[in-house]
């Protein structure tokens, strides 16, 4: 029986491989056989322009990496705080719950690119005392605020998924509401939502490119400047390659973690 399953699996893998190769082969043939392929190749896939644009776009890409890492550190802290505020029980905590609801509804309802523009151009003109006025700083603030609103709901779903008996048992042992959340609820909730949180990391890594709309000279902005100077779009391909070099490994890491987590849960249930 096992040998039969192995044979069927090998046949399925062979069919899938052949069909995939055939599909991409036909796609490449159709693209390269089109009458304007030479023009497109020169405008988007020029080897000379790729080499020339690479240093500037790569230098801008390091800015994307820096902003990504800063946001990656700040978002979990802000979002967890908002989720905890919304999970507090009792009439005395109603103002905190209302504040967290307004926060998530407001910043989930505004497109991220609008937040980047509003914060990147609008807040610096206020010249607030003691705060930076650079567009880069406020663009990161916009990223953190927007993603924290979404991530807070992920945390809240994990908190709500923890059985109510866990919270009740902690309170019965004499723990305060905050202690119950900290020691009984949050450890379980965070573990439950880690796969979903990792998916937001992949999205954040790409959305960092939106800081270019407020003049930050990241990879996207450097590609735009090169195109404006040469009227060639290969620099955008350079930026796309750089983002893929980060996003693809991140995506595979997420898939590996989700598969491992699913396997561990199935073993526990068994």
Secondary structure per residue as TSV (DSSP state, phi and psi in degrees):
chain	resnum	aa	ss	phi	psi
A	1	X	-	360.0	-45.5
A	2	X	H	-64.8	-36.4
A	3	X	H	-66.0	-37.2
A	4	X	H	-64.8	-41.7
A	5	X	H	-64.3	-39.5
A	6	X	H	-64.0	-40.2
A	7	X	H	-64.6	-44.0
A	8	X	H	-65.1	-38.3
A	9	X	H	-64.8	-39.8
A	10	X	H	-66.2	-40.2
A	11	X	H	-64.2	-42.6
A	12	X	H	-62.9	-40.9
A	13	X	H	-64.9	-39.1
A	14	X	H	-65.3	-44.4
A	15	X	H	-62.7	-43.0
A	16	X	H	-63.6	-41.2
A	17	X	H	-65.3	-46.4
A	18	X	H	-63.6	-43.5
A	19	X	H	-66.4	-36.9
A	20	X	H	-66.0	-46.5
A	21	X	H	-62.4	-41.2
A	22	X	H	-64.6	-41.6
A	23	X	H	-62.3	-50.9
A	24	X	H	-67.4	-32.4
A	25	X	H	-63.9	-44.3
A	26	X	H	-65.4	-37.7
A	27	X	H	-64.5	-44.5
A	28	X	H	-63.8	-40.8
A	29	X	H	-64.0	-43.7
A	30	X	H	-64.4	-38.2
A	31	X	H	-70.6	-48.3
A	32	X	H	-71.4	-21.6
A	33	X	T	-86.7	-6.0
A	34	X	S	-68.2	151.4
A	35	X	T	-65.4	-25.3
A	36	X	T	-102.9	15.0
A	37	X	H	-60.7	-40.1
A	38	X	H	-61.2	-39.9
A	39	X	H	-66.6	-44.4
A	40	X	H	-64.7	-41.9
A	41	X	H	-61.1	-40.5
A	42	X	H	-70.3	-32.8
A	43	X	H	-84.1	-30.1
A	44	X	H	-117.0	-22.2
A	45	X	-	-130.5	39.0
A	46	X	-	-76.0	124.3
A	47	X	H	-64.4	-40.8
A	48	X	H	-64.8	-44.8
A	49	X	H	-68.5	-33.4
A	50	X	H	-60.9	-46.9
A	51	X	H	-66.3	-39.2
A	52	X	H	-71.6	-36.7
A	53	X	H	-81.5	-21.6
A	54	X	H	-53.7	-49.8
A	55	X	H	-60.3	-45.0
A	56	X	H	-69.0	-42.3
A	57	X	H	-67.5	-38.1
A	58	X	H	-64.5	-40.1
A	59	X	H	-62.5	-40.3
A	60	X	H	-68.3	-31.2
A	61	X	H	-67.0	-31.1
A	62	X	H	-63.9	-30.8
A	63	X	H	-66.5	-41.2
A	64	X	H	-58.7	-41.9
A	65	X	H	-64.2	-43.2
A	66	X	H	-62.1	-47.0
A	67	X	H	-65.4	-35.7
A	68	X	H	-63.1	-44.8
A	69	X	H	-67.3	-40.1
A	70	X	H	-62.4	-46.9
A	71	X	H	-63.3	-37.5
A	72	X	H	-64.3	-30.2
A	73	X	H	-80.1	-35.8
A	74	X	H	-82.2	-37.4
A	75	X	H	-60.5	-47.6
A	76	X	H	-60.0	-36.1
A	77	X	H	-68.6	-47.9
A	78	X	H	-65.8	-45.1
A	79	X	H	-67.1	-37.8
A	80	X	H	-66.0	-38.1
A	81	X	H	-61.9	-44.9
A	82	X	H	-64.3	-41.6
A	83	X	H	-65.0	-40.8
A	84	X	H	-65.4	-41.4
A	85	X	H	-58.0	-40.2
A	86	X	H	-75.8	-18.9
A	87	X	H	-92.4	-4.7
A	88	X	-	-69.6	140.4
A	89	X	-	-103.0	158.2
A	90	X	S	101.0	150.6
A	91	X	G	-64.7	-26.5
A	92	X	G	-66.4	-23.4
A	93	X	G	-98.0	9.1
A	94	X	H	-58.1	-42.7
A	95	X	H	-58.2	-38.4
A	96	X	H	-68.5	-40.9
A	97	X	H	-63.8	-42.5
A	98	X	H	-63.5	-40.8
A	99	X	H	-63.0	-41.7
A	100	X	H	-67.8	-36.3
A	101	X	H	-66.1	-44.2
A	102	X	H	-61.8	-42.2
A	103	X	H	-59.7	-51.7
A	104	X	H	-67.6	-41.1
A	105	X	H	-65.8	-40.3
A	106	X	H	-68.7	-51.4
A	107	X	H	-85.7	-14.2
A	108	X	H	-81.6	-20.3
A	109	X	H	-87.3	-12.5
A	110	X	S	-102.0	126.1
A	111	X	-	-55.6	143.7
A	112	X	H	-59.4	-39.3
A	113	X	H	-64.8	-33.0
A	114	X	H	-69.3	-39.0
A	115	X	H	-62.6	-41.4
A	116	X	H	-62.2	-42.1
A	117	X	H	-67.5	-45.8
A	118	X	I	-63.4	-44.3
A	119	X	I	-76.4	-39.4
A	120	X	I	-69.8	-34.6
A	121	X	I	-103.3	-34.9
A	122	X	I	-80.7	-49.8
A	123	X	G	-64.6	-41.8
A	124	X	G	-58.5	-28.8
A	125	X	G	-70.1	-17.6
A	126	X	G	-73.0	-22.5
A	127	X	-	52.1	55.1
A	128	X	-	-67.4	131.8
A	129	X	T	-67.9	131.7
A	130	X	T	84.5	-0.8
A	131	X	S	-117.3	145.4
A	132	X	-	-61.7	152.1
A	133	X	-	-113.4	5.9
A	134	X	-	-73.6	144.1
A	135	X	H	-64.5	-32.9
A	136	X	H	-62.2	-44.1
A	137	X	H	-61.8	-47.1
A	138	X	H	-75.0	-25.0
A	139	X	H	-66.4	-39.6
A	140	X	H	-65.7	-39.7
A	141	X	H	-58.8	-42.6
A	142	X	H	-62.8	-42.5
A	143	X	H	-61.3	-46.0
A	144	X	H	-64.0	-44.5
A	145	X	H	-63.3	-46.2
A	146	X	H	-66.2	-50.6
A	147	X	H	-68.1	-30.9
A	148	X	H	-65.6	-34.2
A	149	X	H	-64.1	-42.3
A	150	X	H	-70.6	-44.3
A	151	X	H	-67.3	-32.4
A	152	X	H	-60.1	-37.3
A	153	X	H	-69.5	-32.0
A	154	X	H	-65.4	-46.3
A	155	X	H	-59.4	-42.3
A	156	X	H	-64.7	-37.4
A	157	X	H	-63.5	-36.9
A	158	X	H	-68.0	-38.1
A	159	X	H	-65.5	-43.5
A	160	X	H	-67.4	-24.5
A	161	X	H	-77.6	-16.8
A	162	X	S	-72.4	129.6
A	163	X	-	-55.5	141.4
A	164	X	H	-61.7	-25.3
A	165	X	H	-63.7	-27.4
A	166	X	H	-65.5	-44.2
A	167	X	H	-68.0	-41.1
A	168	X	H	-65.1	-39.3
A	169	X	H	-65.4	-40.1
A	170	X	H	-64.9	-40.4
A	171	X	H	-67.2	-34.9
A	172	X	H	-65.8	-27.1
A	173	X	T	-80.6	-1.2
A	174	X	T	97.9	7.8
A	175	X	-	-77.4	146.7
A	176	X	-	-72.9	172.5
A	177	X	H	-61.4	-41.7
A	178	X	H	-67.3	-41.1
A	179	X	H	-65.3	-36.5
A	180	X	H	-62.6	-43.1
A	181	X	I	-64.9	-45.1
A	182	X	I	-67.3	-44.5
A	183	X	I	-98.7	-23.9
A	184	X	I	-110.9	-42.1
A	185	X	I	-92.7	-52.1
A	186	X	H	-61.1	-42.2
A	187	X	H	-56.5	-40.6
A	188	X	H	-72.5	-40.7
A	189	X	H	-63.9	-44.7
A	190	X	H	-63.8	-41.8
A	191	X	H	-62.2	-35.6
A	192	X	H	-69.4	-27.2
A	193	X	H	-107.6	5.5
A	194	X	H	-57.4	-44.8
A	195	X	H	-57.1	-43.1
A	196	X	H	-65.8	-37.1
A	197	X	H	-65.2	-37.7
A	198	X	H	-67.3	-31.0
A	199	X	H	-66.3	-34.7
A	200	X	H	-68.7	-27.1
A	201	X	H	-63.0	-41.6
A	202	X	H	-63.0	-43.4
A	203	X	H	-65.3	-40.9
A	204	X	H	-61.7	-39.8
A	205	X	H	-59.8	-32.9
A	206	X	H	-83.3	-39.4
A	207	X	H	-70.7	-14.9
A	208	X	G	-59.1	-25.5
A	209	X	G	-63.1	-16.7
A	210	X	G	-68.0	-15.5
A	211	X	G	-64.1	-15.9
A	212	X	G	-65.8	-22.6
A	213	X	G	-70.3	-17.2
A	214	X	G	-105.7	17.5
A	215	X	T	92.9	2.4
A	216	X	-	-67.7	129.9
A	217	X	-	-85.8	69.6
A	218	X	S	-90.0	-165.8
A	219	X	H	-62.0	-41.6
A	220	X	H	-64.5	-43.0
A	221	X	H	-66.6	-41.4
A	222	X	H	-63.5	-37.1
A	223	X	H	-65.1	-40.1
A	224	X	H	-62.7	-43.3
A	225	X	H	-64.0	-40.0
A	226	X	H	-65.1	-41.4
A	227	X	H	-64.9	-39.8
A	228	X	H	-64.7	-28.9
A	229	X	H	-83.8	-37.2
A	230	X	H	-110.2	-12.5
A	231	X	S	58.9	31.7
A	232	X	-	-124.5	138.5
A	233	X	-	-99.6	10.1
A	234	X	H	-62.9	-28.1
A	235	X	H	-61.4	-31.1
A	236	X	H	-66.5	-35.2
A	237	X	H	-65.3	-38.2
A	238	X	H	-59.5	-47.0
A	239	X	H	-62.4	-40.7
A	240	X	H	-63.1	-41.2
A	241	X	H	-62.4	-43.0
A	242	X	H	-64.0	-42.8
A	243	X	H	-66.2	-36.2
A	244	X	H	-65.8	-33.8
A	245	X	H	-62.9	-21.8
A	246	X	H	-99.1	-44.7
A	247	X	H	-70.2	-37.1
A	248	X	H	-65.0	-49.7
A	249	X	H	-60.0	-37.2
A	250	X	H	-62.4	-42.2
A	251	X	H	-63.6	-42.8
A	252	X	H	-64.9	-35.9
A	253	X	H	-63.6	-42.3
A	254	X	H	-62.0	-45.9
A	255	X	H	-61.0	-41.0
A	256	X	H	-64.4	-43.4
A	257	X	H	-66.9	-42.5
A	258	X	H	-61.9	-43.0
A	259	X	H	-64.1	-41.3
A	260	X	H	-66.3	-41.6
A	261	X	H	-64.6	-40.8
A	262	X	H	-63.9	-39.9
A	263	X	H	-66.1	-42.7
A	264	X	H	-64.0	-39.9
A	265	X	H	-66.5	-38.9
A	266	X	H	-65.9	-36.1
A	267	X	H	-67.3	-38.8
A	268	X	H	-65.6	-42.7
A	269	X	H	-67.7	-31.5
A	270	X	-	-71.6	360.0
